[in-house]
């Protein structure tokens, strides 16, 4: 099921994060096919342990299927863990301001996950780090690229990591050359001024981090249609007292509604059961 990152249709690909160790490519395929036709599933694995690294990429046949997967499957529970489903290309379209770095002299053992884990400490990374690989052997060519969501993060990464050792090799970290340019690098004053006026620059950018509803400024999606996987698979789709797809409990009622509720009708703290309606007003003869 796996294939190289560069061969995917990124517009029809979703990133699936926070996966439990028990999730397999086959199980992820069966979950995602509920949203549409899937043509590829890839879960990067550790070279030593051969275990997956708790995230993966799912390529759908169409972009519409990928959009639908984000809508109905983001924030459901799988084996008791809330998974994140996001468009692989969404953040880059919104946030690519030119804060793109070249990372050189990489050891062949360095993969995309290690690059992300190392450089995400400096700021938001807007897409999966890209390591250039041999098209036939898929072996690393010793360099790659990382795109940040701000020049401040990119500057800090250069300051802290240029000349440092990663997997026993001293790496080079600098702004990447612009495509189709005559030796011009990213990070120019013109790019920085343009980034200041970018209305999308303050949008959420934690691609693989601990996302939350508040970070995205939106409520969780409604529960999706009934899944065809069956509860006998031990997928752990339910939550608490049986909310079907593992959606979190509904938000508490407004303050005005709370004032109308008697003490015994306060919202339950467990299981996501909404509070009962207020009692009818007393009738006086």
KOLMAR-904506 format. One line per field, with one value per atom (N, C-alpha, C): residue number from 0; atom name; x, y, z. Coordinates in steps of 0.2 Angstrom, whole numbers, plus 5000, padded with zeros to 4 digits. Layout:
! residues N
seq = c(NUM,...)
atom = c(CA,...)
east = c(X,...)
north = c(Y,...)
up = c(Z,...)
//
This chain:
! residues 285
seq = c(0,0,0,1,1,1,2,2,2,3,3,3,4,4,4,5,5,5,6,6,6,7,7,7,8,8,8,9,9,9,10,10,10,11,11,11,12,12,12,13,13,13,14,14,14,15,15,15,16,16,16,17,17,17,18,18,18,19,19,19,20,20,20,21,21,21,22,22,22,23,23,23,24,24,24,25,25,25,26,26,26,27,27,27,28,28,28,29,29,29,30,30,30,31,31,31,32,32,32,33,33,33,34,34,34,35,35,35,36,36,36,37,37,37,38,38,38,39,39,39,40,40,40,41,41,41,42,42,42,43,43,43,44,44,44,45,45,45,46,46,46,47,47,47,48,48,48,49,49,49,50,50,50,51,51,51,52,52,52,53,53,53,54,54,54,55,55,55,56,56,56,57,57,57,58,58,58,59,59,59,60,60,60,61,61,61,62,62,62,63,63,63,64,64,64,65,65,65,66,66,66,67,67,67,68,68,68,69,69,69,70,70,70,71,71,71,72,72,72,73,73,73,74,74,74,75,75,75,76,76,76,77,77,77,78,78,78,79,79,79,80,80,80,81,81,81,82,82,82,83,83,83,84,84,84,85,85,85,86,86,86,87,87,87,88,88,88,89,89,89,90,90,90,91,91,91,92,92,92,93,93,93,94,94,94,95,95,95,96,96,96,97,97,97,98,98,98,99,99,99,100,100,100,101,101,101,102,102,102,103,103,103,104,104,104,105,105,105,106,106,106,107,107,107,108,108,108,109,109,109,110,110,110,111,111,111,112,112,112,113,113,113,114,114,114,115,115,115,116,116,116,117,117,117,118,118,118,119,119,119,120,120,120,121,121,121,122,122,122,123,123,123,124,124,124,125,125,125,126,126,126,127,127,127,128,128,128,129,129,129,130,130,130,131,131,131,132,132,132,133,133,133,134,134,134,135,135,135,136,136,136,137,137,137,138,138,138,139,139,139,140,140,140,141,141,141,142,142,142,143,143,143,144,144,144,145,145,145,146,146,146,147,147,147,148,148,148,149,149,149,150,150,150,151,151,151,152,152,152,153,153,153,154,154,154,155,155,155,156,156,156,157,157,157,158,158,158,159,159,159,160,160,160,161,161,161,162,162,162,163,163,163,164,164,164,165,165,165,166,166,166,167,167,167,168,168,168,169,169,169,170,170,170,171,171,171,172,172,172,173,173,173,174,174,174,175,175,175,176,176,176,177,177,177,178,178,178,179,179,179,180,180,180,181,181,181,182,182,182,183,183,183,184,184,184,185,185,185,186,186,186,187,187,187,188,188,188,189,189,189,190,190,190,191,191,191,192,192,192,193,193,193,194,194,194,195,195,195,196,196,196,197,197,197,198,198,198,199,199,199,200,200,200,201,201,201,202,202,202,203,203,203,204,204,204,205,205,205,206,206,206,207,207,207,208,208,208,209,209,209,210,210,210,211,211,211,212,212,212,213,213,213,214,214,214,215,215,215,216,216,216,217,217,217,218,218,218,219,219,219,220,220,220,221,221,221,222,222,222,223,223,223,224,224,224,225,225,225,226,226,226,227,227,227,228,228,228,229,229,229,230,230,230,231,231,231,232,232,232,233,233,233,234,234,234,235,235,235,236,236,236,237,237,237,238,238,238,239,239,239,240,240,240,241,241,241,242,242,242,243,243,243,244,244,244,245,245,245,246,246,246,247,247,247,248,248,248,249,249,249,250,250,250,251,251,251,252,252,252,253,253,253,254,254,254,255,255,255,256,256,256,257,257,257,258,258,258,259,259,259,260,260,260,261,261,261,262,262,262,263,263,263,264,264,264,265,265,265,266,266,266,267,267,267,268,268,268,269,269,269,270,270,270,271,271,271,272,272,272,273,273,273,274,274,274,275,275,275,276,276,276,277,277,277,278,278,278,279,279,279,280,280,280,281,281,281,282,282,282,283,283,283,284,284,284)
atom = c(N,CA,C,N,CA,C,N,CA,C,N,CA,C,N,CA,C,N,CA,C,N,CA,C,N,CA,C,N,CA,C,N,CA,C,N,CA,C,N,CA,C,N,CA,C,N,CA,C,N,CA,C,N,CA,C,N,CA,C,N,CA,C,N,CA,C,N,CA,C,N,CA,C,N,CA,C,N,CA,C,N,CA,C,N,CA,C,N,CA,C,N,CA,C,N,CA,C,N,CA,C,N,CA,C,N,CA,C,N,CA,C,N,CA,C,N,CA,C,N,CA,C,N,CA,C,N,CA,C,N,CA,C,N,CA,C,N,CA,C,N,CA,C,N,CA,C,N,CA,C,N,CA,C,N,CA,C,N,CA,C,N,CA,C,N,CA,C,N,CA,C,N,CA,C,N,CA,C,N,CA,C,N,CA,C,N,CA,C,N,CA,C,N,CA,C,N,CA,C,N,CA,C,N,CA,C,N,CA,C,N,CA,C,N,CA,C,N,CA,C,N,CA,C,N,CA,C,N,CA,C,N,CA,C,N,CA,C,N,CA,C,N,CA,C,N,CA,C,N,CA,C,N,CA,C,N,CA,C,N,CA,C,N,CA,C,N,CA,C,N,CA,C,N,CA,C,N,CA,C,N,CA,C,N,CA,C,N,CA,C,N,CA,C,N,CA,C,N,CA,C,N,CA,C,N,CA,C,N,CA,C,N,CA,C,N,CA,C,N,CA,C,N,CA,C,N,CA,C,N,CA,C,N,CA,C,N,CA,C,N,CA,C,N,CA,C,N,CA,C,N,CA,C,N,CA,C,N,CA,C,N,CA,C,N,CA,C,N,CA,C,N,CA,C,N,CA,C,N,CA,C,N,CA,C,N,CA,C,N,CA,C,N,CA,C,N,CA,C,N,CA,C,N,CA,C,N,CA,C,N,CA,C,N,CA,C,N,CA,C,N,CA,C,N,CA,C,N,CA,C,N,CA,C,N,CA,C,N,CA,C,N,CA,C,N,CA,C,N,CA,C,N,CA,C,N,CA,C,N,CA,C,N,CA,C,N,CA,C,N,CA,C,N,CA,C,N,CA,C,N,CA,C,N,CA,C,N,CA,C,N,CA,C,N,CA,C,N,CA,C,N,CA,C,N,CA,C,N,CA,C,N,CA,C,N,CA,C,N,CA,C,N,CA,C,N,CA,C,N,CA,C,N,CA,C,N,CA,C,N,CA,C,N,CA,C,N,CA,C,N,CA,C,N,CA,C,N,CA,C,N,CA,C,N,CA,C,N,CA,C,N,CA,C,N,CA,C,N,CA,C,N,CA,C,N,CA,C,N,CA,C,N,CA,C,N,CA,C,N,CA,C,N,CA,C,N,CA,C,N,CA,C,N,CA,C,N,CA,C,N,CA,C,N,CA,C,N,CA,C,N,CA,C,N,CA,C,N,CA,C,N,CA,C,N,CA,C,N,CA,C,N,CA,C,N,CA,C,N,CA,C,N,CA,C,N,CA,C,N,CA,C,N,CA,C,N,CA,C,N,CA,C,N,CA,C,N,CA,C,N,CA,C,N,CA,C,N,CA,C,N,CA,C,N,CA,C,N,CA,C,N,CA,C,N,CA,C,N,CA,C,N,CA,C,N,CA,C,N,CA,C,N,CA,C,N,CA,C,N,CA,C,N,CA,C,N,CA,C,N,CA,C,N,CA,C,N,CA,C,N,CA,C,N,CA,C,N,CA,C,N,CA,C,N,CA,C,N,CA,C,N,CA,C,N,CA,C,N,CA,C,N,CA,C,N,CA,C,N,CA,C,N,CA,C,N,CA,C,N,CA,C,N,CA,C,N,CA,C,N,CA,C,N,CA,C,N,CA,C,N,CA,C,N,CA,C,N,CA,C,N,CA,C,N,CA,C,N,CA,C,N,CA,C,N,CA,C,N,CA,C,N,CA,C,N,CA,C,N,CA,C,N,CA,C,N,CA,C,N,CA,C,N,CA,C,N,CA,C,N,CA,C,N,CA,C,N,CA,C,N,CA,C,N,CA,C,N,CA,C,N,CA,C,N,CA,C,N,CA,C,N,CA,C,N,CA,C,N,CA,C,N,CA,C,N,CA,C,N,CA,C,N,CA,C,N,CA,C,N,CA,C,N,CA,C,N,CA,C,N,CA,C,N,CA,C,N,CA,C,N,CA,C,N,CA,C,N,CA,C,N,CA,C,N,CA,C,N,CA,C,N,CA,C,N,CA,C)
east = c(5004,5000,5004,5011,5015,5017,5019,5022,5026,5030,5034,5030,5032,5028,5027,5033,5032,5028,5026,5021,5014,5012,5005,5002,4996,4992,4990,4994,4993,4987,4983,4977,4971,4973,4968,4971,4976,4979,4977,4976,4975,4980,4982,4987,4982,4984,4980,4985,4984,4989,4986,4991,4989,4986,4989,4986,4989,4985,4987,4992,4996,5001,4998,4992,4988,4985,4985,4982,4987,4984,4988,4986,4990,4988,4981,4980,4974,4968,4969,4964,4962,4968,4967,4963,4965,4962,4954,4953,4946,4942,4945,4942,4941,4946,4946,4941,4940,4936,4929,4927,4920,4919,4924,4923,4924,4926,4927,4932,4933,4938,4945,4949,4956,4960,4965,4970,4977,4978,4985,4985,4988,4989,4996,4999,5006,5007,5010,5012,5019,5023,5030,5032,5037,5039,5046,5048,5055,5059,5065,5069,5072,5072,5075,5070,5064,5059,5054,5054,5049,5042,5041,5034,5033,5026,5024,5025,5025,5027,5021,5015,5009,5006,5007,5004,5004,5000,5000,4997,4997,4995,4990,4984,4979,4978,4979,4977,4971,4966,4959,4959,4954,4954,4952,4949,4947,4948,4949,4950,4943,4937,4931,4931,4933,4933,4938,4944,4948,4945,4941,4938,4932,4929,4924,4927,4932,4936,4938,4940,4942,4935,4930,4924,4921,4921,4917,4922,4928,4933,4938,4938,4943,4940,4944,4943,4938,4938,4934,4939,4937,4942,4943,4949,4952,4956,4954,4957,4958,4953,4953,4957,4960,4964,4960,4960,4957,4961,4960,4964,4963,4968,4967,4968,4963,4963,4963,4968,4969,4971,4969,4972,4979,4983,4990,4992,4989,4991,4987,4983,4979,4983,4987,4991,4996,4999,5004,5001,4995,4991,4990,4988,4986,4992,4998,5003,5010,5011,5017,5019,5024,5026,5033,5036,5043,5048,5046,5051,5053,5057,5058,5066,5068,5075,5078,5084,5088,5092,5091,5095,5100,5106,5111,5116,5119,5124,5121,5115,5111,5114,5114,5115,5110,5112,5106,5101,5103,5098,5092,5093,5089,5083,5077,5071,5066,5060,5056,5054,5052,5050,5055,5061,5067,5068,5067,5068,5062,5056,5051,5051,5053,5054,5059,5065,5070,5068,5065,5064,5058,5053,5047,5047,5053,5054,5055,5056,5057,5051,5046,5040,5036,5030,5026,5028,5028,5030,5024,5023,5017,5016,5021,5020,5025,5024,5029,5036,5041,5048,5049,5053,5054,5062,5063,5070,5071,5076,5076,5079,5076,5078,5080,5084,5085,5079,5077,5070,5070,5075,5075,5076,5081,5082,5079,5076,5073,5078,5084,5089,5090,5091,5092,5098,5097,5103,5106,5105,5109,5106,5101,5098,5090,5088,5080,5078,5071,5069,5063,5063,5058,5055,5048,5044,5041,5043,5040,5034,5030,5025,5026,5033,5035,5042,5045,5052,5055,5052,5055,5057,5052,5054,5060,5060,5065,5072,5072,5078,5081,5076,5078,5081,5078,5081,5088,5089,5096,5101,5099,5103,5105,5100,5102,5104,5103,5104,5110,5111,5117,5123,5127,5133,5132,5126,5125,5126,5126,5127,5120,5118,5112,5114,5113,5116,5123,5127,5134,5137,5133,5135,5133,5138,5137,5133,5127,5122,5122,5120,5120,5112,5111,5104,5104,5101,5101,5094,5093,5087,5088,5083,5083,5083,5086,5085,5078,5076,5069,5069,5064,5063,5063,5066,5066,5069,5074,5077,5085,5088,5095,5099,5099,5103,5100,5094,5091,5088,5089,5086,5080,5076,5071,5073,5069,5071,5072,5071,5072,5068,5069,5065,5059,5058,5052,5047,5050,5046,5043,5048,5046,5040,5041,5036,5029,5029,5023,5020,5024,5022,5018,5020,5017,5010,5009,5002,4998,5000,4997,4991,4985,4980,4979,4983,4983,4988,4993,4999,4998,4992,4991,4986,4985,4981,4984,4981,4984,4989,4995,5000,5003,5000,5003,5001,5005,5003,5003,5008,5008,5008,5007,5007,5000,4999,4993,4988,4984,4979,4973,4969,4963,4958,4952,4946,4948,4950,4951,4956,4961,4967,4964,4959,4956,4950,4948,4943,4936,4935,4929,4927,4920,4918,4919,4920,4921,4915,4917,4912,4906,4900,4895,4897,4894,4895,4894,4898,4897,4892,4890,4886,4888,4884,4886,4891,4896,4902,4900,4904,4903,4908,4912,4917,4915,4910,4907,4911,4908,4911,4915,4915,4918,4926,4928,4935,4939,4936,4940,4943,4940,4943,4942,4937,4937,4934,4929,4926,4922,4919,4915,4918,4915,4918,4914,4916,4913,4907,4901,4895,4892,4896,4893,4891,4895,4893,4895,4895,4895,4902,4903,4909,4915,4914,4919,4919,4914,4914,4914,4917,4917,4911,4909,4903,4901,4895,4893,4895,4895,4897,4892,4893,4888,4883,4877,4872,4874,4871,4873,4872,4874,4874,4866,4862,4855,4852,4853,4850,4852,4859,4861,4857,4855,4852,4845,4842,4835,4835,4841,4841,4841,4837,4838,4844,4847,4853,4854,4849,4850,4850,4848,4848,4855,4860,4866,4869,4873,4876,4880,4880,4884,4891,4896,4903,4906,4902,4905,4900,4903,4899,4896,4897,4894,4886,4883,4876,4873,4869,4867,4862,4862,4857,4850,4846,4839,4836,4830,4827,4825,4824,4821,4814,4812,4805,4800,4794,4789,4787,4785,4783,4777,4777,4772,4765,4760,4753,4750,4747,4744,4736,4732,4725,4722)
north = c(4994,5000,5006,5006,5012,5014,5021,5023,5029,5032,5038,5044,5049,5055,5059,5059,5064,5061,5055,5052,5054,5056,5057,5063,5063,5069,5072,5077,5080,5083,5086,5089,5084,5077,5072,5068,5070,5066,5070,5065,5068,5065,5069,5067,5064,5059,5056,5055,5058,5059,5056,5055,5052,5045,5041,5034,5030,5025,5020,5016,5013,5008,5002,5000,4994,4996,5002,5003,5001,4997,4995,4999,4998,5001,4998,4992,4989,4992,4992,4995,5003,5006,5013,5014,5009,5009,5008,5003,5001,5007,5011,5017,5022,5024,5029,5028,5022,5020,5022,5023,5025,5032,5036,5043,5043,5038,5038,5033,5033,5028,5030,5025,5026,5022,5025,5022,5021,5024,5022,5024,5020,5022,5021,5025,5025,5027,5023,5024,5023,5029,5028,5024,5020,5015,5017,5015,5016,5011,5013,5008,5002,5004,4999,4994,4997,4993,4991,4994,4992,4994,4998,5000,5007,5008,5014,5020,5026,5031,5035,5032,5035,5040,5040,5045,5041,5044,5041,5046,5044,5048,5043,5046,5042,5046,5043,5046,5044,5048,5047,5048,5045,5045,5053,5056,5063,5068,5074,5079,5080,5079,5079,5073,5068,5062,5064,5067,5069,5074,5079,5084,5081,5076,5073,5069,5066,5062,5067,5073,5078,5080,5080,5083,5078,5071,5066,5062,5062,5058,5061,5068,5071,5071,5070,5070,5064,5059,5053,5049,5044,5040,5033,5031,5025,5022,5016,5013,5018,5022,5026,5032,5034,5040,5044,5050,5055,5056,5054,5055,5062,5064,5070,5069,5072,5071,5077,5079,5085,5085,5090,5090,5091,5086,5087,5093,5096,5102,5109,5108,5114,5119,5118,5123,5126,5122,5125,5130,5129,5134,5140,5140,5146,5149,5146,5149,5149,5147,5147,5154,5157,5164,5164,5159,5159,5157,5156,5154,5147,5145,5139,5138,5132,5131,5125,5126,5120,5117,5110,5107,5102,5103,5099,5095,5091,5086,5081,5079,5075,5067,5064,5057,5053,5048,5044,5041,5041,5038,5043,5049,5055,5054,5054,5053,5059,5060,5065,5066,5061,5061,5064,5062,5065,5073,5074,5082,5086,5083,5086,5087,5081,5081,5086,5087,5091,5099,5100,5107,5110,5106,5109,5113,5112,5115,5123,5125,5132,5136,5132,5135,5130,5133,5129,5127,5120,5118,5117,5119,5119,5114,5109,5103,5098,5092,5087,5089,5089,5090,5085,5088,5084,5082,5076,5074,5071,5074,5072,5065,5061,5054,5051,5046,5043,5040,5042,5039,5032,5028,5021,5018,5019,5016,5019,5025,5029,5031,5030,5032,5039,5042,5049,5052,5058,5061,5066,5066,5069,5077,5079,5085,5085,5091,5091,5098,5099,5106,5106,5111,5112,5119,5120,5126,5128,5134,5136,5141,5143,5147,5154,5156,5162,5163,5169,5170,5170,5172,5171,5164,5160,5153,5150,5152,5150,5153,5159,5163,5159,5157,5154,5147,5144,5137,5137,5143,5143,5145,5150,5152,5146,5142,5136,5130,5129,5122,5122,5128,5128,5126,5121,5119,5114,5112,5107,5100,5095,5088,5085,5081,5077,5070,5065,5058,5058,5062,5062,5066,5070,5074,5081,5085,5093,5095,5097,5099,5107,5108,5115,5117,5123,5125,5132,5134,5140,5141,5147,5148,5145,5142,5138,5143,5141,5145,5145,5151,5151,5147,5144,5141,5146,5144,5148,5155,5155,5162,5161,5167,5167,5167,5162,5162,5166,5168,5172,5167,5168,5164,5167,5162,5165,5169,5172,5176,5183,5186,5193,5197,5204,5209,5209,5209,5209,5204,5197,5192,5193,5196,5197,5202,5208,5213,5210,5206,5203,5198,5195,5190,5194,5200,5204,5206,5206,5208,5202,5196,5190,5189,5189,5188,5181,5176,5169,5168,5173,5171,5169,5171,5169,5163,5160,5154,5148,5143,5137,5134,5132,5129,5123,5120,5114,5108,5106,5101,5094,5092,5086,5086,5092,5093,5091,5093,5092,5097,5096,5100,5100,5105,5106,5110,5109,5113,5120,5123,5130,5133,5129,5131,5132,5129,5130,5134,5137,5142,5139,5132,5129,5124,5122,5117,5110,5104,5098,5096,5093,5091,5086,5086,5082,5075,5070,5063,5061,5057,5054,5049,5047,5042,5035,5031,5024,5021,5018,5015,5008,5006,4999,4994,4996,4992,4987,4988,4983,4984,4984,4985,4979,4973,4967,4967,4973,4973,4976,4978,4981,4987,4991,4997,5003,5002,5007,5013,5013,5019,5023,5019,5022,5026,5030,5034,5035,5035,5036,5031,5034,5029,5027,5028,5025,5030,5035,5040,5038,5032,5030,5031,5036,5038,5041,5041,5044,5052,5055,5062,5065,5070,5073,5075,5076,5078,5085,5087,5093,5099,5105,5110,5112,5115,5116,5121,5122,5127,5134,5139,5146,5147,5153,5154,5156,5159,5160,5153,5148,5142,5138,5139,5136,5139,5146,5149,5146,5143,5141,5134,5130,5123,5123,5118,5116,5113,5113,5110,5103,5099,5092,5091,5096,5095,5098,5099,5101,5096,5099,5094,5089,5083,5077,5078,5076,5077,5072,5066,5061,5058,5055,5052,5056,5063,5067,5067,5066,5066,5073,5076,5083,5084,5090,5091,5090,5089,5088,5095,5096,5102,5105,5112,5114,5112,5112,5109,5114,5112,5117,5122,5128,5133,5130,5132,5130,5134,5130,5134,5136,5142,5144,5145,5143,5144,5151)
up = c(5000,5000,5000,5002,5003,4996,4996,4990,4992,4988,4989,4990,4994,4995,4989,4985,4979,4974,4974,4969,4970,4976,4978,4975,4974,4972,4979,4981,4987,4988,4983,4984,4986,4984,4986,4992,4996,5001,5008,5013,5019,5024,5029,5034,5040,5043,5048,5054,5059,5065,5072,5076,5083,5083,5079,5078,5083,5086,5091,5087,5091,5089,5086,5087,5085,5078,5076,5069,5064,5059,5053,5047,5041,5035,5033,5034,5031,5035,5042,5046,5044,5043,5041,5034,5030,5023,5024,5028,5029,5032,5037,5040,5035,5031,5026,5020,5018,5013,5014,5020,5022,5019,5018,5015,5007,5004,4997,4995,4988,4985,4987,4990,4992,4987,4985,4981,4984,4990,4993,5000,5004,5011,5013,5016,5018,5025,5029,5036,5037,5038,5038,5044,5044,5049,5051,5058,5060,5057,5055,5052,5056,5063,5067,5070,5073,5076,5071,5065,5059,5061,5067,5069,5066,5064,5062,5067,5065,5069,5071,5071,5074,5069,5063,5058,5051,5047,5040,5035,5028,5023,5019,5017,5013,5007,5001,4995,4992,4991,4988,4981,4978,4970,4968,4972,4971,4977,4975,4981,4985,4982,4985,4991,4989,4994,5000,4998,5004,5008,5005,5009,5014,5011,5015,5021,5019,5025,5031,5029,5034,5038,5034,5037,5042,5040,5044,5049,5048,5052,5056,5055,5060,5067,5072,5079,5081,5077,5080,5084,5088,5092,5088,5089,5086,5091,5094,5099,5105,5106,5112,5111,5105,5104,5099,5100,5095,5090,5084,5078,5075,5071,5067,5060,5056,5049,5046,5042,5039,5031,5027,5020,5020,5017,5017,5013,5009,5005,5008,5012,5014,5017,5022,5026,5021,5017,5012,5008,5005,5001,5004,5011,5015,5018,5019,5023,5020,5014,5011,5010,5014,5013,5011,5010,5007,5012,5019,5024,5023,5017,5016,5016,5020,5021,5018,5016,5013,5019,5020,5025,5021,5022,5018,5023,5019,5022,5027,5025,5030,5030,5035,5035,5032,5029,5025,5030,5036,5041,5043,5041,5043,5038,5041,5037,5038,5035,5036,5043,5046,5053,5058,5057,5061,5060,5054,5052,5055,5055,5058,5065,5069,5076,5078,5074,5076,5075,5069,5067,5070,5072,5074,5080,5084,5090,5089,5083,5081,5079,5077,5075,5071,5068,5064,5057,5056,5049,5045,5039,5035,5031,5030,5026,5028,5026,5028,5025,5029,5027,5021,5016,5010,5010,5010,5008,5001,4998,4991,4990,4986,4986,4979,4978,4972,4969,4963,4961,4960,4959,4959,4965,4969,4976,4982,4981,4986,4992,4991,4996,4996,5002,5003,4999,4996,4992,4997,5003,5008,5009,5006,5008,5007,5010,5010,5011,5012,5013,5018,5021,5027,5026,5026,5025,5032,5035,5041,5039,5044,5043,5045,5047,5048,5047,5045,5045,5051,5057,5063,5065,5063,5065,5061,5054,5050,5052,5054,5056,5062,5067,5073,5072,5067,5065,5062,5058,5055,5061,5065,5070,5075,5076,5081,5078,5072,5069,5064,5061,5056,5059,5056,5059,5065,5067,5072,5069,5074,5072,5072,5067,5067,5064,5068,5067,5065,5069,5068,5062,5059,5053,5054,5053,5053,5048,5049,5044,5042,5036,5033,5033,5036,5037,5034,5029,5026,5021,5020,5015,5009,5006,5000,4994,4988,4982,4980,4977,4974,4967,4966,4960,4954,4948,4942,4944,4948,4950,4948,4947,4946,4952,4956,4962,4968,4968,4973,4978,4984,4990,4993,4996,5000,5006,5009,5015,5014,5008,5006,5010,5010,5013,5010,5003,5000,5002,5003,5005,5012,5016,5023,5024,5020,5020,5017,5012,5009,5015,5018,5023,5029,5030,5036,5034,5027,5025,5023,5024,5022,5028,5026,5031,5034,5031,5033,5038,5039,5043,5050,5053,5060,5061,5055,5055,5059,5062,5065,5061,5064,5060,5063,5068,5071,5068,5063,5058,5062,5066,5069,5076,5079,5086,5089,5096,5099,5098,5092,5090,5095,5095,5099,5095,5097,5094,5094,5100,5101,5096,5095,5090,5083,5081,5075,5074,5080,5080,5078,5079,5076,5081,5080,5084,5080,5084,5081,5076,5070,5066,5069,5065,5068,5067,5070,5070,5062,5059,5053,5052,5046,5045,5049,5050,5053,5049,5052,5049,5047,5042,5040,5043,5047,5050,5055,5058,5063,5070,5075,5082,5084,5080,5082,5081,5077,5075,5081,5087,5092,5090,5086,5084,5089,5094,5099,5097,5092,5090,5095,5099,5104,5109,5113,5119,5125,5131,5136,5137,5137,5137,5131,5125,5119,5114,5112,5108,5101,5099,5092,5089,5086,5083,5087,5094,5098,5098,5096,5096,5104,5105,5112,5114,5121,5123,5120,5120,5117,5122,5120,5124,5129,5135,5140,5137,5140,5137,5139,5136,5138,5145,5147,5154,5156,5151,5153,5154,5150,5151,5157,5159,5166,5171,5171,5177,5177,5172,5172,5175,5175,5177,5185,5187,5195,5196,5202,5203,5201,5202,5200,5192,5189,5181,5178,5182,5179,5175,5169,5164,5168,5165,5168,5165,5170,5168,5164,5163,5160,5155,5149,5144,5139,5139,5134,5134,5139,5139,5140,5136,5136,5142,5145,5151,5148,5153,5151,5150,5147,5146,5153,5154,5160,5161,5168,5169,5167,5165,5163,5169,5167,5173,5177,5183,5187,5185,5186,5184,5190,5190,5196,5194,5199,5197,5200)
//
